[in-house]
């Protein structure tokens, strides 16, 4: 009996099984990290594309005169997620017909295909405000138009927006 207990027969097999289990755990951890990396890269790609689309939309407004910075009321959606966004106001700056020669500058909401061939929704919000700086400055009390551009994933509109840009336009510096 003692000779049998001192015998090391079968221990090689047990050591091999333990080594294989440890190797499997390591390989699964590496596979999971690759999966997390792919998800992260896809999200980063969408955010980069959304920021580019938001910036190009904002450039349309920067090229307009003060009086042309407005939305066509017929293009303003009355559904979520447009109406539930923090930038939404029921008293948005509108003009009918739109004074801009850029149709996309007047469009409150449109679906765009990005360079990555994915669908994005570009929502624009324009609200009127007044400057209330303290202490008083020459710009205090001037009319301002706050333009906010929000880009969402075209397939998952109710998810968190991918990009949000805001810019303030002062009536004295915007020309026209």
C-alpha positions as CSV (number, residue, x, y, z in Angstrom):
1,X,0.0,0.0,0.0
2,X,2.8,2.4,0.9
3,X,4.5,1.7,-2.4
4,X,1.4,2.5,-4.2
5,X,1.0,5.9,-2.4
6,X,4.6,6.8,-3.1
7,X,4.2,6.0,-6.7
8,X,4.0,9.0,-9.0
9,X,2.0,7.4,-11.7
10,X,-0.8,9.6,-13.0
11,X,0.5,12.8,-11.6
12,X,1.8,13.9,-15.0
13,X,-1.8,13.7,-16.3
14,X,-3.1,15.8,-13.4
15,X,-0.4,18.4,-13.9
16,X,-1.3,18.5,-17.6
17,X,-5.0,19.0,-16.8
18,X,-4.2,21.8,-14.4
19,X,-1.9,23.5,-16.9
20,X,-4.6,23.3,-19.6
21,X,-7.2,24.8,-17.3
22,X,-4.8,27.7,-16.5
23,X,-4.0,28.2,-20.2
24,X,-7.7,28.3,-21.1
25,X,-8.3,30.9,-18.4
26,X,-5.5,33.0,-19.9
27,X,-6.7,32.6,-23.5
28,X,-10.3,33.5,-22.5
29,X,-9.1,36.6,-20.7
30,X,-7.2,37.7,-23.8
31,X,-10.2,37.0,-26.0
32,X,-12.4,39.1,-23.7
33,X,-9.9,42.0,-23.8
34,X,-9.9,41.9,-27.7
35,X,-13.7,42.0,-27.7
36,X,-13.7,45.0,-25.3
37,X,-11.1,46.7,-27.5
38,X,-13.3,46.2,-30.6
39,X,-16.3,47.6,-28.9
40,X,-14.3,50.6,-27.7
41,X,-12.8,51.3,-31.2
42,X,-16.3,51.1,-32.8
43,X,-17.7,53.6,-30.3
44,X,-14.6,55.9,-30.8
45,X,-15.1,55.7,-34.6
46,X,-18.8,56.7,-34.3
47,X,-18.0,59.6,-31.9
48,X,-15.3,60.9,-34.3
49,X,-17.6,60.7,-37.2
50,X,-20.4,62.4,-35.2
51,X,-18.1,65.2,-34.1
52,X,-17.1,65.8,-37.8
53,X,-20.8,65.9,-38.8
54,X,-21.7,68.3,-36.0
55,X,-18.8,70.6,-36.9
56,X,-19.7,70.7,-40.5
57,X,-23.3,71.5,-39.6
58,X,-22.1,74.3,-37.3
59,X,-19.9,75.7,-40.1
60,X,-23.1,76.2,-42.1
61,X,-24.4,78.5,-39.4
62,X,-21.1,80.3,-39.0
63,X,-21.2,81.2,-42.7
64,X,-24.7,82.8,-42.4
65,X,-25.7,86.3,-41.6
66,X,-27.5,87.0,-38.3
67,X,-30.9,87.2,-40.0
68,X,-30.4,83.9,-41.8
69,X,-29.6,81.8,-38.7
70,X,-33.0,80.2,-38.3
71,X,-34.9,76.9,-38.8
72,X,-37.7,76.1,-41.2
73,X,-40.7,75.4,-38.9
74,X,-41.9,72.6,-41.2
75,X,-38.7,70.6,-40.5
76,X,-38.9,70.7,-36.7
77,X,-39.9,67.3,-35.4
78,X,-42.6,67.0,-32.7
79,X,-41.4,63.7,-31.5
80,X,-38.7,62.3,-29.2
81,X,-35.7,62.4,-29.0
82,X,-35.8,65.9,-30.6
83,X,-38.4,67.3,-28.2
84,X,-36.8,65.8,-25.1
85,X,-33.3,67.1,-25.7
86,X,-32.0,69.7,-23.2
87,X,-31.4,72.2,-26.1
88,X,-35.0,72.0,-27.2
89,X,-37.3,75.0,-26.7
90,X,-40.8,75.4,-28.1
91,X,-39.8,79.0,-29.1
92,X,-37.0,78.2,-31.5
93,X,-35.9,80.8,-34.0
94,X,-37.7,80.0,-37.2
95,X,-38.2,81.7,-40.6
96,X,-40.5,80.7,-43.4
97,X,-39.3,80.7,-46.0
98,X,-35.8,80.1,-44.9
99,X,-33.5,83.0,-45.7
100,X,-30.5,80.7,-46.2
101,X,-29.4,79.4,-49.5
102,X,-28.0,76.3,-47.6
103,X,-31.0,73.9,-47.3
104,X,-29.2,71.9,-44.6
105,X,-28.8,75.1,-42.4
106,X,-32.6,75.5,-42.3
107,X,-33.4,71.8,-41.6
108,X,-33.9,71.1,-37.9
109,X,-33.4,67.4,-38.3
110,X,-31.9,65.2,-41.0
111,X,-30.4,61.8,-41.5
112,X,-26.9,61.7,-42.9
113,X,-24.7,58.8,-44.0
114,X,-21.3,59.3,-42.6
115,X,-18.0,58.5,-44.3
116,X,-18.1,55.2,-42.4
117,X,-21.4,54.4,-44.2
118,X,-23.4,54.4,-41.0
119,X,-26.5,56.4,-40.4
120,X,-26.5,59.5,-38.2
121,X,-29.2,61.9,-37.2
122,X,-28.2,65.6,-37.1
123,X,-30.5,67.8,-35.0
124,X,-30.2,71.5,-34.9
125,X,-31.7,73.8,-32.2
126,X,-31.7,77.6,-32.4
127,X,-33.0,79.6,-29.5
128,X,-33.0,83.4,-28.9
129,X,-31.4,84.7,-25.7
130,X,-30.0,88.0,-24.5
131,X,-26.5,88.7,-23.1
132,X,-26.5,89.2,-19.4
133,X,-22.9,89.7,-18.5
134,X,-21.9,91.3,-15.2
135,X,-20.5,93.9,-14.9
136,X,-22.3,95.6,-17.8
137,X,-20.5,95.6,-21.1
138,X,-21.4,97.1,-24.5
139,X,-22.8,93.6,-25.4
140,X,-25.1,93.4,-22.3
141,X,-28.7,93.1,-23.4
142,X,-27.9,92.3,-27.0
143,X,-29.8,89.6,-28.8
144,X,-28.0,86.2,-29.0
145,X,-28.9,83.1,-31.0
146,X,-27.6,80.0,-29.3
147,X,-27.2,77.2,-31.9
148,X,-26.8,73.6,-30.6
149,X,-26.1,70.7,-33.0
150,X,-26.7,67.2,-31.6
151,X,-25.7,64.1,-33.5
152,X,-27.2,60.7,-32.6
153,X,-26.8,57.2,-33.9
154,X,-29.3,56.8,-36.7
155,X,-30.2,53.3,-35.7
156,X,-30.5,54.0,-31.9
157,X,-32.0,57.4,-31.5
158,X,-32.9,57.0,-27.9
159,X,-29.3,56.3,-26.8
160,X,-27.1,59.0,-25.5
161,X,-26.1,61.5,-28.2
162,X,-22.7,60.9,-29.8
163,X,-21.8,64.5,-30.2
164,X,-23.1,67.9,-29.1
165,X,-21.8,71.3,-30.1
166,X,-23.1,74.8,-29.1
167,X,-22.2,78.2,-30.4
168,X,-23.5,81.6,-29.6
169,X,-24.0,84.2,-32.3
170,X,-24.2,87.9,-31.4
171,X,-26.4,90.2,-33.5
172,X,-23.7,92.9,-33.7
173,X,-21.0,90.6,-35.1
174,X,-22.9,88.3,-37.4
175,X,-23.5,90.9,-40.1
176,X,-26.8,91.5,-41.9
